[in-house]
Amino acid sequence: MSHDEAFRIGRKAIQDARERVGGQKNELLKELEKQAEQDRKVAEAFKVAGILLLESHQETKH
Amino acid sequence: MGTNPMQMEQTPYKAAASFTEHVPAGYVSAPLRFLHREKIAACASFRDAVCLAWDNRAVRGMTQRTLAELLDVKPSHMSNMLNRVAVDRHGKPRQDLPARLVADFERLLGNRAVTQYLTRMAMLTLMEEVIHRQETL
């Protein structure tokens, strides 16, 4: 999965979850976790995004 | 988030693929274990997640020195990465586990605590971004 694709899928999953459960953050997070358990692509997208965000954070520290 | 994370030459996943060919038998347990969601949610930092992964290592007898050797990092650096306190006694920030070592680190410890934490952080970060963007439209 490319980095662009990971962020695109991740953002889309959030928008979809928001339409289902609204904007309350805890509910949204639960819904996203549920979605990730059911859809490997969504799980992979957030996993890739997580590593990239960490890399980006660590690069800016050096 | 200031730099572009798209400019990587080698992903951690590719690096891990070559690494595991050289890992001694007994240290790679598959599949990697997922830890309870509550434990991940209780991590306040990346360092907490790294320490949680270490505390839940599959091979209980593994020492920090062994892990350092397998990851090819200096034992003193490994010790800093696994220290729960983010700064030393002089107030200097301790080194964090580099992102490029996460996949190997998890394979050696036999659990996915760090990935679980990073996944959760990605969800929260992108959530904030999406919500903020829609609120400012």
N, CA and C atoms of all chains as a GROMACS GRO file, in nm:
protein
  597
    1MET      N    1   0.084  -0.120   0.000
    1MET     CA    2   0.000   0.000   0.000
    1MET      C    3   0.088   0.125   0.000
    2SER      N    4   0.061   0.215  -0.094
    2SER     CA    5   0.142   0.337  -0.099
    2SER      C    6   0.103   0.431   0.016
    3HIS      N    7   0.191   0.526   0.040
    3HIS     CA    8   0.165   0.619   0.150
    3HIS      C    9   0.042   0.705   0.122
    4ASP      N   10   0.032   0.750  -0.003
    4ASP     CA   11  -0.083   0.832  -0.042
    4ASP      C   12  -0.213   0.755  -0.022
    5GLU      N   13  -0.208   0.629  -0.064
    5GLU     CA   14  -0.327   0.544  -0.053
    5GLU      C   15  -0.366   0.524   0.094
    6ALA      N   16  -0.265   0.504   0.178
    6ALA     CA   17  -0.291   0.484   0.321
    6ALA      C   18  -0.366   0.604   0.380
    7PHE      N   19  -0.317   0.723   0.350
    7PHE     CA   20  -0.382   0.843   0.404
    7PHE      C   21  -0.522   0.863   0.344
    8ARG      N   22  -0.534   0.830   0.216
    8ARG     CA   23  -0.664   0.846   0.150
    8ARG      C   24  -0.766   0.750   0.211
    9ILE      N   25  -0.727   0.625   0.228
    9ILE     CA   26  -0.819   0.525   0.286
    9ILE      C   27  -0.852   0.562   0.431
   10GLY      N   28  -0.752   0.607   0.504
   10GLY     CA   29  -0.771   0.646   0.643
   10GLY      C   30  -0.870   0.761   0.656
   11ARG      N   31  -0.852   0.863   0.575
   11ARG     CA   32  -0.942   0.980   0.581
   11ARG      C   33  -1.084   0.941   0.540
   12LYS      N   34  -1.092   0.857   0.438
   12LYS     CA   35  -1.225   0.813   0.391
   12LYS      C   36  -1.294   0.732   0.502
   13ALA      N   37  -1.220   0.646   0.569
   13ALA     CA   38  -1.278   0.565   0.677
   13ALA      C   39  -1.331   0.656   0.788
   14ILE      N   40  -1.259   0.763   0.816
   14ILE     CA   41  -1.302   0.856   0.921
   14ILE      C   42  -1.429   0.928   0.878
   15GLN      N   43  -1.431   0.972   0.754
   15GLN     CA   44  -1.552   1.041   0.706
   15GLN      C   45  -1.674   0.948   0.710
   16ASP      N   46  -1.653   0.824   0.668
   16ASP     CA   47  -1.763   0.726   0.669
   16ASP      C   48  -1.810   0.701   0.813
   17ALA      N   49  -1.713   0.685   0.903
   17ALA     CA   50  -1.747   0.659   1.044
   17ALA      C   51  -1.820   0.778   1.103
   18ARG      N   52  -1.779   0.896   1.065
   18ARG     CA   53  -1.842   1.018   1.117
   18ARG      C   54  -1.989   1.028   1.072
   19GLU      N   55  -2.012   0.985   0.950
   19GLU     CA   56  -2.151   0.986   0.901
   19GLU      C   57  -2.237   0.887   0.978
   20ARG      N   58  -2.174   0.778   1.023
   20ARG     CA   59  -2.250   0.676   1.095
   20ARG      C   60  -2.274   0.711   1.242
   21VAL      N   61  -2.169   0.762   1.308
   21VAL     CA   62  -2.182   0.781   1.455
   21VAL      C   63  -2.170   0.926   1.500
   22GLY      N   64  -2.145   1.019   1.409
   22GLY     CA   65  -2.133   1.159   1.447
   22GLY      C   66  -1.991   1.196   1.483
   23GLY      N   67  -1.974   1.315   1.538
   23GLY     CA   68  -1.840   1.370   1.557
   23GLY      C   69  -1.781   1.352   1.696
   24GLN      N   70  -1.851   1.280   1.784
   24GLN     CA   71  -1.799   1.261   1.920
   24GLN      C   72  -1.677   1.169   1.913
   25LYS      N   73  -1.564   1.218   1.965
   25LYS     CA   74  -1.436   1.150   1.938
   25LYS      C   75  -1.426   1.007   1.988
   26ASN      N   76  -1.475   0.982   2.108
   26ASN     CA   77  -1.465   0.845   2.161
   26ASN      C   78  -1.546   0.746   2.078
   27GLU      N   79  -1.665   0.789   2.040
   27GLU     CA   80  -1.751   0.703   1.957
   27GLU      C   81  -1.688   0.681   1.820
   28LEU      N   82  -1.632   0.787   1.770
   28LEU     CA   83  -1.567   0.782   1.638
   28LEU      C   84  -1.448   0.685   1.641
   29LEU      N   85  -1.371   0.693   1.747
   29LEU     CA   86  -1.254   0.605   1.760
   29LEU      C   87  -1.298   0.459   1.770
   30LYS      N   88  -1.400   0.434   1.849
   30LYS     CA   89  -1.453   0.297   1.862
   30LYS      C   90  -1.500   0.244   1.727
   31GLU      N   91  -1.569   0.329   1.654
   31GLU     CA   92  -1.621   0.291   1.523
   31GLU      C   93  -1.506   0.261   1.426
   32LEU      N   94  -1.403   0.341   1.434
   32LEU     CA   95  -1.286   0.320   1.346
   32LEU      C   96  -1.216   0.189   1.380
   33GLU      N   97  -1.203   0.162   1.509
   33GLU     CA   98  -1.138   0.037   1.551
   33GLU      C   99  -1.219  -0.084   1.504
   34LYS      N  100  -1.351  -0.069   1.511
   34LYS     CA  101  -1.439  -0.177   1.464
   34LYS      C  102  -1.422  -0.197   1.313
   35GLN      N  103  -1.416  -0.086   1.244
   35GLN     CA  104  -1.400  -0.090   1.098
   35GLN      C  105  -1.266  -0.156   1.060
   36ALA      N  106  -1.163  -0.122   1.135
   36ALA     CA  107  -1.030  -0.178   1.109
   36ALA      C  108  -1.027  -0.329   1.135
   37GLU      N  109  -1.105  -0.373   1.234
   37GLU     CA  110  -1.110  -0.517   1.262
   37GLU      C  111  -1.181  -0.593   1.150
   38GLN      N  112  -1.275  -0.524   1.087
   38GLN     CA  113  -1.354  -0.591   0.983
   38GLN      C  114  -1.292  -0.579   0.844
   39ASP      N  115  -1.211  -0.478   0.824
   39ASP     CA  116  -1.156  -0.452   0.690
   39ASP      C  117  -1.003  -0.441   0.699
   40ARG      N  118  -0.936  -0.540   0.644
   40ARG     CA  119  -0.789  -0.544   0.652
   40ARG      C  120  -0.724  -0.424   0.585
   41LYS      N  121  -0.790  -0.375   0.481
   41LYS     CA  122  -0.734  -0.262   0.408
   41LYS      C  123  -0.732  -0.136   0.496
   42VAL      N  124  -0.840  -0.118   0.570
   42VAL     CA  125  -0.847  -0.003   0.662
   42VAL      C  126  -0.742  -0.019   0.772
   43ALA      N  127  -0.731  -0.141   0.824
   43ALA     CA  128  -0.631  -0.167   0.929
   43ALA      C  129  -0.490  -0.138   0.877
   44GLU      N  130  -0.461  -0.185   0.757
   44GLU     CA  131  -0.329  -0.164   0.698
   44GLU      C  132  -0.303  -0.014   0.675
   45ALA      N  133  -0.408   0.056   0.631
   45ALA     CA  134  -0.394   0.199   0.603
   45ALA      C  135  -0.351   0.275   0.729
   46PHE      N  136  -0.417   0.248   0.841
   46PHE     CA  137  -0.382   0.319   0.964
   46PHE      C  138  -0.246   0.274   1.018
   47LYS      N  139  -0.213   0.148   0.994
   47LYS     CA  140  -0.082   0.099   1.037
   47LYS      C  141   0.030   0.172   0.960
   48VAL      N  142   0.014   0.180   0.829
   48VAL     CA  143   0.114   0.249   0.746
   48VAL      C  144   0.119   0.397   0.784
   49ALA      N  145   0.002   0.458   0.802
   49ALA     CA  146  -0.001   0.600   0.840
   49ALA      C  147   0.067   0.622   0.975
   50GLY      N  148   0.048   0.530   1.066
   50GLY     CA  149   0.110   0.543   1.199
   50GLY      C  150   0.261   0.543   1.192
   51ILE      N  151   0.316   0.452   1.114
   51ILE     CA  152   0.462   0.446   1.099
   51ILE      C  153   0.513   0.574   1.032
   52LEU      N  154   0.442   0.621   0.932
   52LEU     CA  155   0.484   0.742   0.861
   52LEU      C  156   0.480   0.865   0.951
   53LEU      N  157   0.377   0.871   1.033
   53LEU     CA  158   0.368   0.985   1.126
   53LEU      C  159   0.482   0.981   1.227
   54LEU      N  160   0.516   0.860   1.271
   54LEU     CA  161   0.629   0.847   1.365
   54LEU      C  162   0.760   0.889   1.297
   55GLU      N  163   0.780   0.841   1.177
   55GLU     CA  164   0.903   0.878   1.103
   55GLU      C  165   0.912   1.029   1.086
   56SER      N  166   0.802   1.086   1.049
   56SER     CA  167   0.798   1.230   1.028
   56SER      C  168   0.831   1.304   1.158
   57HIS      N  169   0.773   1.257   1.267
   57HIS     CA  170   0.797   1.317   1.399
   57HIS      C  171   0.944   1.304   1.438
   58GLN      N  172   1.000   1.186   1.416
   58GLN     CA  173   1.140   1.163   1.455
   58GLN      C  174   1.236   1.243   1.366
   59GLU      N  175   1.201   1.259   1.240
   59GLU     CA  176   1.287   1.338   1.150
   59GLU      C  177   1.291   1.484   1.192
   60THR      N  178   1.178   1.536   1.235
   60THR     CA  179   1.174   1.678   1.272
   60THR      C  180   1.248   1.703   1.403
   61LYS      N  181   1.269   1.595   1.483
   61LYS     CA  182   1.341   1.612   1.610
   61LYS      C  183   1.491   1.621   1.588
   62HIS      N  184   1.540   1.572   1.472
   62HIS     CA  185   1.685   1.568   1.449
   62HIS      C  186   1.731   1.683   1.361
   63MET      N  187   0.486   1.680   1.190
   63MET     CA  188   0.425   1.653   1.062
   63MET      C  189   0.480   1.748   0.954
   64GLY      N  190   0.587   1.819   0.984
   64GLY     CA  191   0.636   1.919   0.892
   64GLY      C  192   0.702   1.862   0.767
   65THR      N  193   0.767   1.748   0.779
   65THR     CA  194   0.835   1.692   0.663
   65THR      C  195   0.742   1.600   0.588
   66ASN      N  196   0.782   1.570   0.467
   66ASN     CA  197   0.700   1.485   0.384
   66ASN      C  198   0.736   1.338   0.406
   67PRO      N  199   0.648   1.261   0.465
   67PRO     CA  200   0.681   1.121   0.493
   67PRO      C  201   0.679   1.034   0.368
   68MET      N  202   0.644   1.094   0.255
   68MET     CA  203   0.635   1.015   0.132
   68MET      C  204   0.773   0.993   0.069
   69GLN      N  205   0.875   1.058   0.122
   69GLN     CA  206   1.005   1.056   0.057
   69GLN      C  207   1.098   0.950   0.113
   70MET      N  208   1.046   0.835   0.150
   70MET     CA  209   1.132   0.733   0.208
   70MET      C  210   1.200   0.652   0.100
   71GLU      N  211   1.325   0.613   0.126
   71GLU     CA  212   1.394   0.528   0.030
   71GLU      C  213   1.361   0.382   0.057
   72GLN      N  214   1.350   0.348   0.186
   72GLN     CA  215   1.320   0.209   0.220
   72GLN      C  216   1.220   0.208   0.334
   73THR      N  217   1.112   0.133   0.317
   73THR     CA  218   1.013   0.128   0.424
   73THR      C  219   1.062   0.034   0.534
   74PRO      N  220   1.010   0.048   0.656
   74PRO     CA  221   1.048  -0.044   0.764
   74PRO      C  222   1.014  -0.188   0.728
   75TYR      N  223   0.908  -0.205   0.648
   75TYR     CA  224   0.865  -0.340   0.614
   75TYR      C  225   0.970  -0.410   0.527
   76LYS      N  226   1.028  -0.335   0.431
   76LYS     CA  227   1.131  -0.394   0.346
   76LYS      C  228   1.256  -0.424   0.428
   77ALA      N  229   1.289  -0.332   0.516
   77ALA     CA  230   1.408  -0.352   0.600
   77ALA      C  231   1.391  -0.476   0.687
   78ALA      N  232   1.271  -0.494   0.738
   78ALA     CA  233   1.244  -0.608   0.826
   78ALA      C  234   1.255  -0.739   0.750
   79ALA      N  235   1.213  -0.739   0.624
   79ALA     CA  236   1.216  -0.861   0.545
   79ALA      C  237   1.359  -0.913   0.533
   80SER      N  238   1.455  -0.824   0.512
   80SER     CA  239   1.593  -0.870   0.500
   80SER      C  240   1.650  -0.907   0.637
   81PHE      N  241   1.604  -0.840   0.739
   81PHE     CA  242   1.655  -0.862   0.874
   81PHE      C  243   1.624  -1.003   0.925
   82THR      N  244   1.500  -1.047   0.904
   82THR     CA  245   1.456  -1.172   0.966
   82THR      C  246   1.533  -1.293   0.913
   83GLU      N  247   1.597  -1.278   0.798
   83GLU     CA  248   1.676  -1.390   0.746
   83GLU      C  249   1.794  -1.421   0.839
   84HIS      N  250   1.835  -1.321   0.918
   84HIS     CA  251   1.953  -1.338   1.002
   84HIS      C  252   1.921  -1.355   1.150
   85VAL      N  253   1.792  -1.359   1.183
   85VAL     CA  254   1.755  -1.370   1.324
   85VAL      C  255   1.768  -1.515   1.370
   86PRO      N  256   1.834  -1.537   1.481
   86PRO     CA  257   1.850  -1.674   1.530
   86PRO      C  258   1.717  -1.741   1.559
   87ALA      N  259   1.712  -1.870   1.542
   87ALA     CA  260   1.589  -1.945   1.568
   87ALA      C  261   1.548  -1.928   1.713
   88GLY      N  262   1.419  -1.928   1.736
   88GLY     CA  263   1.369  -1.918   1.873
   88GLY      C  264   1.326  -1.777   1.909
   89TYR      N  265   1.369  -1.679   1.832
   89TYR     CA  266   1.333  -1.541   1.864
   89TYR      C  267   1.222  -1.487   1.775
   90VAL      N  268   1.185  -1.561   1.674
   90VAL     CA  269   1.076  -1.516   1.589
   90VAL      C  270   0.955  -1.605   1.615
   91SER      N  271   0.854  -1.551   1.676
   91SER     CA  272   0.734  -1.629   1.701
   91SER      C  273   0.622  -1.570   1.617
   92ALA      N  274   0.558  -1.653   1.540
   92ALA     CA  275   0.449  -1.605   1.455
   92ALA      C  276   0.323  -1.684   1.488
   93PRO      N  277   0.206  -1.624   1.486
   93PRO     CA  278   0.183  -1.484   1.459
   93PRO      C  279   0.211  -1.398   1.581
   94LEU      N  280   0.235  -1.271   1.556
   94LEU     CA  281   0.262  -1.180   1.668
   94LEU      C  282   0.132  -1.155   1.746
   95ARG      N  283   0.147  -1.142   1.874
   95ARG     CA  284   0.032  -1.129   1.964
   95ARG      C  285  -0.017  -0.983   1.971
   96PHE      N  286  -0.149  -0.968   1.971
   96PHE     CA  287  -0.208  -0.836   1.994
   96PHE      C  288  -0.233  -0.822   2.144
   97LEU      N  289  -0.204  -0.706   2.198
   97LEU     CA  290  -0.231  -0.684   2.341
   97LEU      C  291  -0.370  -0.621   2.357
   98HIS      N  292  -0.422  -0.627   2.479
   98HIS     CA  293  -0.556  -0.572   2.504
   98HIS      C  294  -0.561  -0.423   2.471
   99ARG      N  295  -0.673  -0.385   2.414
   99ARG     CA  296  -0.695  -0.246   2.373
   99ARG      C  297  -0.676  -0.148   2.489
  100GLU      N  298  -0.719  -0.189   2.608
  100GLU     CA  299  -0.709  -0.101   2.724
  100GLU      C  300  -0.562  -0.070   2.757
  101LYS      N  301  -0.478  -0.170   2.740
  101LYS     CA  302  -0.336  -0.149   2.768
  101LYS      C  303  -0.274  -0.050   2.670
  102ILE      N  304  -0.318  -0.058   2.545
  102ILE     CA  305  -0.267   0.033   2.442
  102ILE      C  306  -0.319   0.175   2.470
  103ALA      N  307  -0.447   0.182   2.504
  103ALA     CA  308  -0.507   0.313   2.530
  103ALA      C  309  -0.443   0.380   2.651
  104ALA      N  310  -0.388   0.300   2.742
  104ALA     CA  311  -0.325   0.356   2.862
  104ALA      C  312  -0.186   0.413   2.833
  105CYS      N  313  -0.133   0.385   2.716
  105CYS     CA  314   0.001   0.440   2.681
  105CYS      C  315  -0.012   0.588   2.648
  106ALA      N  316   0.060   0.669   2.722
  106ALA     CA  317   0.053   0.814   2.700
  106ALA      C  318   0.156   0.860   2.598
  107SER      N  319   0.247   0.771   2.560
  107SER     CA  320   0.354   0.812   2.466
  107SER      C  321   0.404   0.689   2.390
  108PHE      N  322   0.479   0.719   2.285
  108PHE     CA  323   0.542   0.612   2.207
  108PHE      C  324   0.635   0.530   2.298
  109ARG      N  325   0.704   0.599   2.385
  109ARG     CA  326   0.795   0.531   2.480
  109ARG      C  327   0.718   0.432   2.567
  110ASP      N  328   0.601   0.473   2.613
  110ASP     CA  329   0.518   0.383   2.695
  110ASP      C  330   0.484   0.256   2.617
  111ALA      N  331   0.452   0.272   2.489
  111ALA     CA  332   0.416   0.157   2.405
  111ALA      C  333   0.536   0.065   2.384
  112VAL      N  334   0.653   0.124   2.366
  112VAL     CA  335   0.776   0.045   2.349
  112VAL      C  336   0.803  -0.036   2.477
  113CYS      N  337   0.786   0.028   2.591
  113CYS     CA  338   0.809  -0.040   2.720
  113CYS      C  339   0.704  -0.149   2.743
  114LEU      N  340   0.581  -0.121   2.700
  114LEU     CA  341   0.474  -0.221   2.714
  114LEU      C  342   0.507  -0.344   2.629
  115ALA      N  343   0.556  -0.321   2.509
  115ALA     CA  344   0.595  -0.432   2.421
  115ALA      C  345   0.707  -0.514   2.486
  116TRP      N  346   0.803  -0.443   2.542
  116TRP     CA  347   0.916  -0.510   2.609
  116TRP      C  348   0.867  -0.592   2.729
  117ASP      N  349   0.779  -0.535   2.809
  117ASP     CA  350   0.726  -0.605   2.927
  117ASP      C  351   0.649  -0.731   2.888
  118ASN      N  352   0.595  -0.732   2.767
  118ASN     CA  353   0.514  -0.846   2.722
  118ASN      C  354   0.588  -0.932   2.620
  119ARG      N  355   0.719  -0.930   2.624
  119ARG     CA  356   0.797  -1.007   2.526
  119ARG      C  357   0.769  -1.156   2.542
  120ALA      N  358   0.767  -1.224   2.429
  120ALA     CA  359   0.733  -1.367   2.428
  120ALA      C  360   0.842  -1.449   2.496
  121VAL      N  361   0.967  -1.410   2.471
  121VAL     CA  362   1.079  -1.484   2.532
  121VAL      C  363   1.118  -1.409   2.659
  122ARG      N  364   1.068  -1.460   2.772
  122ARG     CA  365   1.087  -1.386   2.898
  122ARG      C  366   1.234  -1.372   2.936
  123GLY      N  367   1.314  -1.466   2.893
  123GLY     CA  368   1.456  -1.460   2.929
  123GLY      C  369   1.539  -1.366   2.843
  124MET      N  370   1.478  -1.306   2.745
  124MET     CA  371   1.554  -1.216   2.658
  124MET      C  372   1.600  -1.093   2.736
  125THR      N  373   1.728  -1.062   2.725
  125THR     CA  374   1.780  -0.944   2.794
  125THR      C  375   1.785  -0.826   2.696
  126GLN      N  376   1.800  -0.708   2.754
  126GLN     CA  377   1.813  -0.589   2.669
  126GLN      C  378   1.937  -0.600   2.581
  127ARG      N  379   2.041  -0.661   2.637
  127ARG     CA  380   2.166  -0.675   2.561
  127ARG      C  381   2.144  -0.765   2.438
  128THR      N  382   2.070  -0.875   2.459
  128THR     CA  383   2.042  -0.966   2.347
  128THR      C  384   1.961  -0.893   2.239
  129LEU      N  385   1.860  -0.821   2.285
  129LEU     CA  386   1.777  -0.747   2.190
  129LEU      C  387   1.862  -0.646   2.113
  130ALA      N  388   1.951  -0.580   2.184
  130ALA     CA  389   2.039  -0.482   2.120
  130ALA      C  390   2.124  -0.548   2.011
  131GLU      N  391   2.177  -0.665   2.045
  131GLU     CA  392   2.261  -0.736   1.946
  131GLU      C  393   2.180  -0.774   1.824
  132LEU      N  394   2.058  -0.825   1.847
  132LEU     CA  395   1.975  -0.870   1.735
  132LEU      C  396   1.929  -0.754   1.648
  133LEU      N  397   1.912  -0.638   1.711
  133LEU     CA  398   1.871  -0.520   1.633
  133LEU      C  399   1.990  -0.441   1.581
  134ASP      N  400   2.109  -0.486   1.621
  134ASP     CA  401   2.232  -0.420   1.579
  134ASP      C  402   2.238  -0.274   1.625
  135VAL      N  403   2.202  -0.254   1.751
  135VAL     CA  404   2.218  -0.120   1.810
  135VAL      C  405   2.305  -0.135   1.936
  136LYS      N  406   2.365  -0.026   1.979
  136LYS     CA  407   2.449  -0.030   2.099
  136LYS      C  408   2.363  -0.061   2.221
  137PRO      N  409   2.414  -0.144   2.313
  137PRO     CA  410   2.337  -0.175   2.435
  137PRO      C  411   2.295  -0.050   2.512
  138SER      N  412   2.382   0.051   2.515
  138SER     CA  413   2.347   0.174   2.588
  138SER      C  414   2.229   0.245   2.521
  139HIS      N  415   2.224   0.239   2.387
  139HIS     CA  416   2.112   0.301   2.315
  139HIS      C  417   1.983   0.223   2.343
  140MET      N  418   1.998   0.089   2.344
  140MET     CA  419   1.881   0.005   2.370
  140MET      C  420   1.826   0.035   2.509
  141SER      N  421   1.917   0.050   2.604
  141SER     CA  422   1.878   0.080   2.741
  141SER      C  423   1.800   0.213   2.747
  142ASN      N  424   1.847   0.310   2.670
  142ASN     CA  425   1.776   0.439   2.665
  142ASN      C  426   1.638   0.425   2.604
  143MET      N  427   1.630   0.344   2.499
  143MET     CA  428   1.502   0.327   2.430
  143MET      C  429   1.400   0.258   2.519
  144LEU      N  430   1.449   0.171   2.609
  144LEU     CA  431   1.357   0.094   2.694
  144LEU      C  432   1.339   0.155   2.832
  145ASN      N  433   1.395   0.272   2.852
  145ASN     CA  434   1.378   0.340   2.981
  145ASN      C  435   1.242   0.413   2.984
  146ARG      N  436   1.168   0.395   3.091
  146ARG     CA  437   1.034   0.454   3.098
  146ARG      C  438   1.039   0.607   3.107
  147VAL      N  439   1.149   0.659   3.155
  147VAL     CA  440   1.160   0.804   3.173
  147VAL      C  441   1.222   0.865   3.047
  148ALA      N  442   1.154   0.962   2.993
  148ALA     CA  443   1.194   1.017   2.862
  148ALA      C  444   1.320   1.102   2.866
  149VAL      N  445   1.358   1.149   2.984
  149VAL     CA  446   1.480   1.231   2.994
  149VAL      C  447   1.575   1.170   3.098
  150ASP      N  448   1.705   1.195   3.080
  150ASP     CA  449   1.801   1.142   3.177
  150ASP      C  450   1.813   1.236   3.297
  151ARG      N  451   1.904   1.207   3.388
  151ARG     CA  452   1.911   1.287   3.512
  151ARG      C  453   1.963   1.429   3.488
  152HIS      N  454   2.016   1.451   3.367
  152HIS     CA  455   2.060   1.586   3.332
  152HIS      C  456   1.953   1.662   3.253
  153GLY      N  457   1.840   1.596   3.234
  153GLY     CA  458   1.732   1.660   3.160
  153GLY      C  459   1.743   1.643   3.010
  154LYS      N  460   1.840   1.562   2.967
  154LYS     CA  461   1.859   1.541   2.823
  154LYS      C  462   1.761   1.432   2.774
  155PRO      N  463   1.691   1.459   2.661
  155PRO     CA  464   1.596   1.358   2.611
  155PRO      C  465   1.666   1.227   2.574
  156ARG      N  466   1.604   1.117   2.615
  156ARG     CA  467   1.659   0.987   2.580
  156ARG      C  468   1.618   0.950   2.437
  157GLN      N  469   1.703   0.872   2.374
  157GLN     CA  470   1.676   0.828   2.238
  157GLN      C  471   1.551   0.739   2.233
  158ASP      N  472   1.468   0.760   2.132
  158ASP     CA  473   1.350   0.675   2.111
  158ASP      C  474   1.384   0.563   2.013
  159LEU      N  475   1.307   0.456   2.020
  159LEU     CA  476   1.321   0.350   1.920
  159LEU      C  477   1.296   0.411   1.782
  160PRO      N  478   1.393   0.400   1.690
  160PRO     CA  479   1.370   0.458   1.557
  160PRO      C  480   1.258   0.385   1.482
  161ALA      N  481   1.184   0.459   1.403
  161ALA     CA  482   1.071   0.401   1.328
  161ALA      C  483   1.117   0.285   1.241
  162ARG      N  484   1.237   0.293   1.187
  162ARG     CA  485   1.285   0.188   1.096
  162ARG      C  486   1.307   0.055   1.169
  163LEU      N  487   1.313   0.057   1.302
  163LEU     CA  488   1.335  -0.066   1.379
  163LEU      C  489   1.208  -0.127   1.436
  164VAL      N  490   1.096  -0.059   1.418
  164VAL     CA  491   0.972  -0.104   1.482
  164VAL      C  492   0.934  -0.246   1.439
  165ALA      N  493   0.938  -0.274   1.310
  165ALA     CA  494   0.895  -0.406   1.261
  165ALA      C  495   0.985  -0.517   1.318
  166ASP      N  496   1.114  -0.495   1.318
  166ASP     CA  497   1.208  -0.595   1.372
  166ASP      C  498   1.190  -0.611   1.523
  167PHE      N  499   1.174  -0.499   1.590
  167PHE     CA  500   1.154  -0.498   1.735
  167PHE      C  501   1.032  -0.585   1.770
  168GLU      N  502   0.925  -0.568   1.697
  168GLU     CA  503   0.802  -0.644   1.726
  168GLU      C  504   0.820  -0.792   1.695
  169ARG      N  505   0.888  -0.822   1.587
  169ARG     CA  506   0.911  -0.963   1.553
  169ARG      C  507   0.991  -1.032   1.664
  170LEU      N  508   1.089  -0.961   1.714
  170LEU     CA  509   1.174  -1.020   1.817
  170LEU      C  510   1.101  -1.036   1.950
  171LEU      N  511   1.012  -0.943   1.981
  171LEU     CA  512   0.941  -0.950   2.109
  171LEU      C  513   0.814  -1.034   2.100
  172GLY      N  514   0.764  -1.054   1.978
  172GLY     CA  515   0.648  -1.141   1.962
  172GLY      C  516   0.513  -1.075   1.988
  173ASN      N  517   0.509  -0.943   1.989
  173ASN     CA  518   0.379  -0.877   2.003
  173ASN      C  519   0.375  -0.748   1.921
  174ARG      N  520   0.252  -0.698   1.904
  174ARG     CA  521   0.231  -0.582   1.816
  174ARG      C  522   0.194  -0.455   1.894
  175ALA      N  523   0.237  -0.446   2.015
  175ALA     CA  524   0.197  -0.331   2.098
  175ALA      C  525   0.232  -0.197   2.032
  176VAL      N  526   0.349  -0.188   1.973
  176VAL     CA  527   0.392  -0.060   1.916
  176VAL      C  528   0.307  -0.026   1.793
  177THR      N  529   0.285  -0.124   1.708
  177THR     CA  530   0.200  -0.100   1.590
  177THR      C  531   0.058  -0.065   1.633
  178GLN      N  532   0.009  -0.133   1.735
  178GLN     CA  533  -0.126  -0.101   1.786
  178GLN      C  534  -0.132   0.044   1.833
  179TYR      N  535  -0.028   0.085   1.904
  179TYR     CA  536  -0.024   0.224   1.953
  179TYR      C  537  -0.017   0.322   1.835
  180LEU      N  538   0.070   0.292   1.738
  180LEU     CA  539   0.086   0.383   1.624
  180LEU      C  540  -0.042   0.390   1.540
  181THR      N  541  -0.109   0.276   1.529
  181THR     CA  542  -0.236   0.273   1.456
  181THR      C  543  -0.339   0.362   1.524
  182ARG      N  544  -0.344   0.350   1.656
  182ARG     CA  545  -0.438   0.433   1.733
  182ARG      C  546  -0.404   0.582   1.718
  183MET      N  547  -0.275   0.613   1.723
  183MET     CA  548  -0.232   0.752   1.708
  183MET      C  549  -0.267   0.806   1.569
  184ALA      N  550  -0.251   0.720   1.468
  184ALA     CA  551  -0.285   0.762   1.331
  184ALA      C  552  -0.434   0.791   1.322
  185MET      N  553  -0.514   0.706   1.386
  185MET     CA  554  -0.660   0.730   1.386
  185MET      C  555  -0.691   0.864   1.451
  186LEU      N  556  -0.632   0.888   1.567
  186LEU     CA  557  -0.660   1.012   1.640
  186LEU      C  558  -0.611   1.135   1.562
  187THR      N  559  -0.492   1.124   1.504
  187THR     CA  560  -0.435   1.238   1.430
  187THR      C  561  -0.519   1.271   1.306
  188LEU      N  562  -0.553   1.167   1.230
  188LEU     CA  563  -0.632   1.191   1.109
  188LEU      C  564  -0.774   1.235   1.144
  189MET      N  565  -0.824   1.184   1.256
  189MET     CA  566  -0.957   1.226   1.302
  189MET      C  567  -0.959   1.376   1.328
  190GLU      N  568  -0.857   1.422   1.401
  190GLU     CA  569  -0.847   1.565   1.432
  190GLU      C  570  -0.841   1.645   1.302
  191GLU      N  571  -0.762   1.596   1.210
  191GLU     CA  572  -0.743   1.666   1.083
  191GLU      C  573  -0.875   1.676   1.006
  192VAL      N  574  -0.944   1.562   0.995
  192VAL     CA  575  -1.070   1.559   0.919
  192VAL      C  576  -1.175   1.649   0.986
  193ILE      N  577  -1.185   1.639   1.118
  193ILE     CA  578  -1.284   1.719   1.190
  193ILE      C  579  -1.253   1.868   1.176
  194HIS      N  580  -1.126   1.902   1.191
  194HIS     CA  581  -1.085   2.043   1.180
  194HIS      C  582  -1.114   2.097   1.040
  195ARG      N  583  -1.082   2.014   0.940
  195ARG     CA  584  -1.101   2.058   0.802
  195ARG      C  585  -1.249   2.082   0.773
  196GLN      N  586  -1.334   1.991   0.824
  196GLN     CA  587  -1.477   2.005   0.797
  196GLN      C  588  -1.538   2.122   0.876
  197GLU      N  589  -1.480   2.150   0.992
  197GLU     CA  590  -1.531   2.263   1.072
  197GLU      C  591  -1.494   2.398   1.011
  198THR      N  592  -1.382   2.400   0.938
  198THR     CA  593  -1.337   2.527   0.881
  198THR      C  594  -1.392   2.550   0.741
  199LEU      N  595  -1.468   2.454   0.690
  199LEU     CA  596  -1.526   2.471   0.556
  199LEU      C  597  -1.641   2.570   0.559
   0.00000   0.00000   0.00000
